[in-house]
Amino acid sequence: MDTTTEIIGLYPIEAKEPVHLVEIRIKNSQGLFDIYKFTQEVHGQPKTNWQVPYNEKILDEKGNNVIADGFSVTNISSLCTGNVRIIFFFHYLDISKPLTTPFGETPLPRETRIPPRLQTIKDLLHKSI
């Protein structure tokens, strides 16, 4: 089976700079993947200038609890195998363009308010942006 991605939610966050909390479901992951390959092309800029995830977390299947964060997100194979749900902050997201992932491009859904199940997680993470 091919690995695919689906953006579950795109949540704008109030901050000094434009930032979104992005929630993604990765289906049929074969194991470790590079979280920094989740990016978005910036026309006229080298890839080294493109934005990448910040403060990434792996959530449980229902998206209610953090089960891993930071460095362990993509360094523990068992956490990155099968169906995986992740969240991360992403600065300067252009909502008119797809997100590039290690598994191909994924279109962005419309922005929505952050769901209550993520509010506590967002509050914890928001202190770091």
C-alpha positions as CSV (number, residue, x, y, z in Angstrom):
1,M,0.0,0.0,0.0
2,D,1.1,3.5,-0.8
3,T,1.7,6.0,2.0
4,T,-0.7,8.9,1.8
5,T,-1.3,12.1,3.7
6,E,-4.5,14.0,4.6
7,I,-4.5,17.3,6.4
8,I,-7.2,17.0,9.1
9,G,-7.0,20.6,10.2
10,L,-5.5,23.9,9.4
11,Y,-5.8,26.2,12.5
12,P,-4.6,29.8,12.4
13,I,-2.9,30.8,15.6
14,E,-2.6,34.4,17.0
15,A,1.1,35.2,17.2
16,K,3.6,37.9,16.3
17,E,4.2,36.2,12.9
18,P,1.7,34.3,10.8
19,V,1.5,30.8,12.0
20,H,-0.8,27.8,11.8
21,L,-1.2,24.6,13.7
22,V,-1.3,21.8,11.1
23,E,-2.8,18.4,11.9
24,I,-2.0,15.6,9.5
25,R,-3.0,11.9,9.2
26,I,-0.3,9.8,7.5
27,K,-1.8,6.5,6.2
28,N,0.2,3.3,5.7
29,S,3.5,4.8,6.8
30,Q,6.3,2.3,6.3
31,G,8.4,3.7,9.2
32,L,10.7,6.6,9.8
33,F,10.2,9.7,7.8
34,D,11.9,13.2,7.7
35,I,9.6,15.7,9.5
36,Y,11.5,18.5,7.8
37,K,10.4,17.3,4.4
38,F,7.0,18.7,5.3
39,T,7.4,22.1,3.6
40,Q,6.0,24.5,1.1
41,E,7.7,25.9,-2.0
42,V,8.5,29.6,-1.9
43,H,8.9,30.8,-5.5
44,G,12.3,32.3,-6.1
45,Q,13.8,31.0,-2.9
46,P,16.2,28.0,-2.4
47,K,14.8,25.0,-0.5
48,T,17.0,26.0,2.4
49,N,14.8,29.1,2.9
50,W,11.5,27.3,2.8
51,Q,9.6,26.9,6.1
52,V,9.5,23.6,8.0
53,P,7.5,22.2,11.0
54,Y,8.2,23.5,14.4
55,N,7.4,21.9,17.8
56,E,6.0,18.7,16.1
57,K,4.1,16.1,18.1
58,I,2.6,12.7,17.4
59,L,-0.9,12.3,18.6
60,D,-2.9,9.2,19.5
61,E,-5.3,7.8,16.9
62,K,-8.2,10.0,17.9
63,G,-6.0,13.1,18.2
64,N,-6.7,13.8,21.9
65,N,-3.3,13.1,23.5
66,V,0.4,13.7,22.7
67,I,2.3,10.4,22.6
68,A,5.6,11.7,21.4
69,D,7.3,15.0,20.7
70,G,10.4,16.7,19.5
71,F,13.3,14.6,18.4
72,S,11.5,11.3,19.0
73,V,8.8,12.1,16.5
74,T,10.8,10.7,13.6
75,N,13.5,8.7,15.4
76,I,11.4,5.9,16.8
77,S,10.3,3.6,14.0
78,S,7.3,2.1,15.9
79,L,5.8,5.6,16.3
80,C,6.1,6.3,12.6
81,T,4.6,3.0,11.2
82,G,1.1,2.4,10.1
83,N,-1.4,5.2,10.5
84,V,0.2,8.2,12.2
85,R,-1.4,11.5,13.4
86,I,0.9,14.5,13.8
87,I,0.6,18.2,14.6
88,F,3.1,21.0,14.2
89,F,3.4,24.7,13.8
90,F,4.2,26.1,10.4
91,H,5.0,29.8,9.9
92,Y,4.1,31.8,6.8
93,L,1.9,29.1,5.3
94,D,0.4,30.0,1.9
95,I,-3.0,28.5,2.1
96,S,-3.4,28.7,-1.7
97,K,-0.6,26.2,-2.3
98,P,-0.3,22.5,-1.3
99,L,2.0,21.3,1.4
100,T,4.9,19.2,0.2
101,T,5.4,16.1,2.3
102,P,7.8,13.1,2.1
103,F,4.9,11.3,0.5
104,G,3.9,13.8,-2.2
105,E,2.0,17.1,-2.3
106,T,-1.1,17.4,-0.2
107,P,-3.8,20.1,-0.8
108,L,-4.6,22.4,2.2
109,P,-8.2,22.5,3.4
110,R,-9.8,25.7,4.4
111,E,-8.8,27.2,7.8
112,T,-11.0,26.3,10.8
113,R,-11.1,27.1,14.4
114,I,-9.0,24.8,16.6
115,P,-11.2,22.0,18.0
116,P,-11.6,21.7,21.7
117,R,-9.7,18.4,21.8
118,L,-6.5,20.3,20.7
119,Q,-7.0,23.5,22.8
120,T,-4.9,22.3,25.8
121,I,-2.2,21.1,23.5
122,K,-2.3,24.4,21.6
123,D,-2.0,26.3,24.9
124,L,1.1,24.3,25.9
125,L,2.7,24.7,22.5
126,H,1.7,28.4,22.0
127,K,4.0,29.4,24.8
128,S,7.0,28.4,22.6
129,I,6.1,30.4,19.5
